[in-house]
Amino acid sequence: MKRLLIILILLTSCGAALAKESDQAKQLAKANEVLTEIMQTPDKSVPKDLLDKAVCVGIVPAQIKFAFGIGGSYGRGVLVCRRHGNGPWGAPSLFTMGGGSFGFQIGGKATDIVFIVMNPGGARKLLQSKVTLGADASVAGGPVGRSASAETDAQLHAQILSYSRSRGLFGGVALNGAVLKQDSDSNEKLYGRKVSPRDILINGKVSVPAAGRALDRTLTKYSPHGGAAFAA
């Protein structure tokens, strides 16, 4: 009886672990789906010349939002950086995003968020356990289309350019006040061991997991080269 009980406990634990791991895989699959759908329409996507300059790309699929007075939001996202800032796309790091109203909220709905990190300084800011966009790292709504010729001075100097998609509409949106936190627990489940966001995103010490290969292929398809080298 004791042996049977132990076996049942082990099977239950393994099943729970697999279920949790699948949550991370689903998160990566949704992120890839969002990016693919957005980039398939060049006239209404992130401009390629901006994407080629970016050192990192962040995606929050279907961020859940609610509006009670000032509003609020919560979402789980995926951040991918080029290896060493200017190499091929690297392994994903998972994060959460929450905060007050971002200025594009109309009632309660789900919104996809995409942002691109334009320089190594912005990437290093996101490594903090908690970073407030607009305060700890400069952020501006990004231009949309085939080129970035419509950039404003604020966009040219921002560390992060951000976008939202809701009800089929995609456009730049400033994520001022959004709080981004690295999700260490989800990263541990994804990679099967504790690994720091720095080793994933900056040092390139982690290989792309099987669940992240589709997203890696999509990023490589739309921007195979670019970025700027991280300082040693």
C-alpha positions as CSV (number, residue, x, y, z in Angstrom):
1,M,0.0,0.0,0.0
2,K,2.8,2.4,0.9
3,R,4.6,1.7,-2.4
4,L,1.3,2.3,-4.3
5,L,0.8,5.6,-2.5
6,I,4.4,6.7,-3.3
7,I,3.9,5.8,-6.9
8,L,0.6,7.8,-7.1
9,I,2.3,10.8,-5.5
10,L,5.2,10.7,-8.0
11,L,2.8,10.4,-10.9
12,T,0.7,13.3,-9.7
13,S,3.9,15.4,-9.2
14,C,5.1,14.5,-12.7
15,G,1.8,15.3,-14.2
16,A,1.6,18.7,-12.5
17,A,5.2,19.5,-13.7
18,L,4.3,18.6,-17.3
19,A,1.2,20.8,-17.1
20,K,3.1,23.7,-15.8
21,E,5.8,23.3,-18.4
22,S,3.1,23.3,-21.1
23,D,1.9,26.7,-19.8
24,Q,5.3,28.1,-20.7
25,A,5.1,26.5,-24.2
26,K,1.7,27.9,-24.7
27,Q,2.9,31.4,-23.8
28,L,5.7,31.1,-26.3
29,A,3.4,29.8,-29.0
30,K,0.9,32.6,-28.4
31,A,3.8,35.2,-28.6
32,N,4.9,33.7,-32.0
33,E,1.3,33.8,-33.3
34,V,0.9,37.5,-32.4
35,L,4.2,38.5,-33.9
36,T,3.5,36.5,-37.1
37,E,0.1,38.0,-37.6
38,I,1.4,41.5,-37.1
39,M,4.4,41.2,-39.4
40,Q,2.4,39.6,-42.2
41,T,0.9,43.0,-43.0
42,P,3.9,45.2,-43.9
43,D,1.9,48.4,-44.2
44,K,0.5,48.0,-40.7
45,S,3.4,46.3,-38.9
46,V,6.5,47.3,-37.0
47,P,8.8,49.0,-39.5
48,K,11.5,46.7,-40.7
49,D,14.3,49.3,-40.4
50,L,13.3,49.8,-36.7
51,L,13.1,46.1,-36.1
52,D,16.6,45.7,-37.6
53,K,18.0,48.3,-35.2
54,A,16.3,46.6,-32.1
55,V,18.4,44.6,-29.7
56,C,15.4,42.9,-28.1
57,V,11.7,42.2,-28.8
58,G,9.0,41.8,-26.2
59,I,5.5,40.3,-26.7
60,V,2.6,40.1,-24.3
61,P,-0.2,38.1,-26.0
62,A,-3.8,39.1,-25.1
63,Q,-2.9,41.3,-22.0
64,I,-6.0,41.1,-19.8
65,K,-7.3,44.6,-19.0
66,F,-10.0,46.0,-16.8
67,A,-11.4,49.5,-16.2
68,F,-12.5,50.6,-12.8
69,G,-11.8,54.3,-12.4
70,I,-8.1,54.7,-13.5
71,G,-8.0,51.2,-15.0
72,G,-5.4,48.5,-14.7
73,S,-3.9,45.6,-16.5
74,Y,-1.9,42.3,-16.2
75,G,-0.2,40.1,-18.7
76,R,2.5,37.5,-19.1
77,G,5.1,38.2,-21.8
78,V,8.2,36.9,-23.6
79,L,11.4,38.8,-24.2
80,V,14.0,37.8,-26.8
81,C,17.3,39.5,-27.4
82,R,19.9,39.1,-30.1
83,R,22.9,37.2,-28.7
84,H,25.4,39.8,-27.5
85,G,23.2,42.5,-28.9
86,N,24.0,42.1,-32.5
87,G,24.1,38.3,-33.2
88,P,21.3,35.9,-34.0
89,W,18.2,35.8,-31.9
90,G,18.7,34.1,-28.6
91,A,16.7,32.2,-26.0
92,P,13.5,33.7,-24.5
93,S,13.0,35.1,-21.0
94,L,9.5,35.2,-19.5
95,F,8.1,38.2,-17.6
96,T,4.9,39.7,-16.2
97,M,3.6,43.2,-17.0
98,G,1.1,45.1,-15.0
99,G,0.3,48.7,-14.1
100,G,-2.3,51.5,-14.5
101,S,-4.2,52.6,-17.6
102,F,-1.9,53.0,-20.6
103,G,-4.2,55.6,-22.3
104,F,-5.7,53.2,-24.9
105,Q,-8.1,51.4,-22.6
106,I,-11.8,51.4,-23.5
107,G,-13.7,49.1,-21.0
108,G,-12.5,45.6,-20.2
109,K,-10.9,43.7,-23.0
110,A,-7.7,41.8,-24.0
111,T,-5.0,43.5,-25.9
112,D,-1.8,42.3,-27.5
113,I,1.4,44.3,-26.6
114,V,4.6,44.3,-28.6
115,F,7.6,46.4,-27.8
116,I,11.1,46.7,-29.3
117,V,14.2,47.7,-27.3
118,M,16.3,50.0,-29.3
119,N,19.7,50.0,-27.5
120,P,21.8,48.0,-25.0
121,G,21.0,50.4,-22.2
122,G,17.3,49.7,-22.5
123,A,17.9,46.0,-22.5
124,R,20.0,46.2,-19.3
125,K,17.2,48.2,-17.6
126,L,14.8,45.3,-18.3
127,L,17.1,42.9,-16.4
128,Q,16.1,44.6,-13.1
129,S,13.7,42.5,-11.0
130,K,11.2,45.4,-11.4
131,V,11.2,48.2,-13.9
132,T,8.6,50.9,-14.5
133,L,8.4,52.0,-18.1
134,G,8.6,55.7,-18.6
135,A,10.4,56.2,-15.3
136,D,13.2,53.6,-15.2
137,A,13.4,53.2,-19.0
138,S,12.2,55.7,-21.6
139,V,9.3,54.5,-23.7
140,A,7.3,55.9,-26.6
141,G,4.6,54.7,-29.0
142,G,6.3,53.4,-32.2
143,P,5.5,54.3,-35.8
144,V,3.7,51.8,-38.0
145,G,4.4,50.9,-41.7
146,R,7.1,49.8,-44.0
147,S,9.6,52.4,-42.8
148,A,10.3,54.6,-39.8
149,S,10.2,57.8,-41.7
150,A,7.4,59.1,-39.5
151,E,9.5,59.0,-36.3
152,T,9.2,61.9,-34.0
153,D,12.0,63.3,-31.8
154,A,10.6,61.5,-28.8
155,Q,10.6,58.2,-30.7
156,L,14.2,58.7,-31.9
157,H,15.4,59.1,-28.3
158,A,13.3,56.4,-26.6
159,Q,14.9,53.2,-25.3
160,I,11.8,51.3,-26.0
161,L,9.1,51.7,-28.7
162,S,5.8,50.0,-27.9
163,Y,2.7,49.0,-29.8
164,S,-0.7,47.5,-29.0
165,R,-3.3,45.5,-31.0
166,S,-6.9,45.3,-30.1
167,R,-9.9,44.3,-32.2
168,G,-7.7,44.0,-35.2
169,L,-6.2,47.5,-34.9
170,F,-2.4,47.8,-34.5
171,G,-0.6,51.1,-33.6
172,G,1.9,52.8,-31.4
173,V,1.0,53.3,-27.7
174,A,3.1,54.6,-24.9
175,L,3.3,52.1,-22.0
176,N,4.1,54.8,-19.4
177,G,3.5,53.4,-15.9
178,A,3.6,49.7,-16.9
179,V,5.6,47.6,-14.5
180,L,7.7,44.8,-15.9
181,K,9.0,42.0,-13.7
182,Q,11.2,39.2,-14.7
183,D,9.4,35.9,-14.1
184,S,12.1,33.7,-12.5
185,D,9.8,30.9,-11.6
186,S,8.5,30.5,-15.1
187,N,12.0,30.6,-16.5
188,E,13.0,27.8,-14.1
189,K,10.1,25.7,-15.3
190,L,10.9,26.4,-19.0
191,Y,14.6,25.5,-18.7
192,G,14.4,23.0,-15.9
193,R,16.9,24.8,-13.8
194,K,17.5,28.3,-12.3
195,V,18.9,30.6,-14.8
196,S,19.2,34.4,-14.6
197,P,17.7,36.8,-17.2
198,R,21.2,38.2,-17.7
199,D,22.5,34.8,-18.8
200,I,19.5,34.3,-21.0
201,L,19.3,37.7,-22.6
202,I,22.7,39.4,-22.4
203,N,25.4,36.6,-22.0
204,G,23.7,34.2,-24.4
205,K,24.5,31.2,-22.2
206,V,21.2,29.4,-22.7
207,S,20.1,27.6,-25.9
208,V,16.7,28.2,-27.4
209,P,14.3,25.6,-26.0
210,A,12.2,23.5,-28.3
211,A,9.1,25.5,-27.3
212,G,10.8,28.7,-28.5
213,R,12.1,27.6,-31.9
214,A,9.0,28.8,-33.8
215,L,9.4,32.3,-32.3
216,D,13.1,32.2,-33.1
217,R,12.3,31.3,-36.7
218,T,9.8,34.1,-37.0
219,L,12.2,36.7,-35.6
220,T,15.0,35.5,-37.9
221,K,12.6,35.6,-40.9
222,Y,11.7,39.3,-40.4
223,S,15.0,40.5,-39.0
224,P,18.0,38.1,-39.5
225,H,20.6,40.8,-38.8
226,G,20.9,44.0,-36.8
227,G,21.0,45.3,-33.2
228,A,24.0,46.8,-31.4
229,A,26.7,45.0,-29.4
230,F,26.3,44.8,-25.7
231,A,29.3,46.3,-23.8
232,A,31.6,43.7,-22.3
